[in-house]
């Protein structure tokens, strides 16, 4: 799972309680030169360094895990951030 940190920043502007990127339990967090949220959704290939190449196989269909705070184990009572992402 890969996500752009700009996407988390944009999402946090719309959430009643901000979250940390770790809430999504991603494998890769991208910090882009351009501040363009959600651009990672359109990537088919990503190259890191000179040898690591990753190909998108399928979109991530999320379970409720992002709604559970990894530090406290508590589930968000309003089903965020997934509820807000659906908008």
C-alpha positions as CSV (number, residue, x, y, z in Angstrom):
1,X,0.0,0.0,0.0
2,X,1.4,3.3,-1.0
3,X,0.2,6.8,-0.2
4,X,1.2,10.4,-0.6
5,X,1.7,12.4,2.6
6,X,-0.1,15.3,0.9
7,X,-3.2,13.1,0.7
8,X,-3.1,12.6,4.5
9,X,-2.6,16.4,5.0
10,X,-5.6,17.1,2.8
11,X,-7.7,14.5,4.5
12,X,-6.8,16.0,7.9
13,X,-8.2,19.4,6.8
14,X,-11.6,17.7,6.5
15,X,-11.6,15.5,9.6
16,X,-12.9,16.5,13.0
17,X,-10.0,14.7,14.6
18,X,-6.7,14.6,12.6
19,X,-4.9,11.3,12.1
20,X,-1.3,10.3,11.5
21,X,-0.3,8.5,8.3
22,X,0.4,5.3,10.2
23,X,-3.4,4.9,10.7
24,X,-3.5,3.5,7.1
25,X,-0.7,1.0,7.8
26,X,0.9,1.7,4.5
27,X,4.0,0.1,3.1
28,X,5.3,3.3,1.4
29,X,4.7,6.9,2.3
30,X,5.6,9.3,-0.5
31,X,6.7,12.9,0.1
32,X,6.3,14.6,-3.2
33,X,8.0,17.7,-4.5
34,X,4.6,19.0,-5.6
35,X,1.9,19.2,-3.0
36,X,-0.7,17.3,-5.1
37,X,-3.0,15.2,-2.9
38,X,-4.3,11.8,-4.2
39,X,-2.0,11.8,-7.3
40,X,-0.8,8.3,-6.1
41,X,-4.2,7.0,-7.1
42,X,-3.3,7.4,-10.8
43,X,0.2,5.8,-10.7
44,X,0.6,2.5,-12.5
45,X,4.4,2.2,-11.8
46,X,6.7,3.7,-9.2
47,X,10.5,3.6,-9.3
48,X,12.5,4.2,-6.1
49,X,16.2,4.7,-6.6
50,X,17.8,3.0,-9.6
51,X,16.5,-0.6,-9.1
52,X,13.3,-0.8,-7.1
53,X,10.3,-0.8,-9.4
54,X,6.7,-1.3,-8.2
55,X,3.6,-1.9,-10.3
56,X,0.1,-1.3,-9.2
57,X,-1.8,-4.5,-9.2
58,X,-5.2,-3.5,-7.9
59,X,-6.8,-0.6,-6.0
60,X,-6.8,-1.0,-2.2
61,X,-10.3,-1.9,-1.0
62,X,-10.2,-1.0,2.6
63,X,-11.6,-2.7,5.6
64,X,-12.3,-0.8,8.8
65,X,-8.7,-0.9,9.9
66,X,-8.0,2.8,9.2
67,X,-10.8,3.7,11.5
68,X,-8.9,2.1,14.4
69,X,-6.2,4.2,16.1
70,X,-3.0,2.0,16.1
71,X,-1.7,3.7,19.3
72,X,-4.9,3.2,21.4
73,X,-6.8,0.4,19.6
74,X,-9.9,2.6,19.8
75,X,-12.3,2.7,16.8
76,X,-13.4,6.1,15.7
77,X,-17.1,6.5,16.8
78,X,-17.9,8.4,13.5
79,X,-16.2,5.8,11.2
80,X,-13.5,8.2,10.2
81,X,-11.3,8.5,8.2
82,X,-13.1,6.2,5.8
83,X,-16.4,8.0,6.1
84,X,-14.8,11.3,5.0
85,X,-12.7,9.6,2.3
86,X,-15.9,8.3,0.7
87,X,-17.1,11.9,0.2
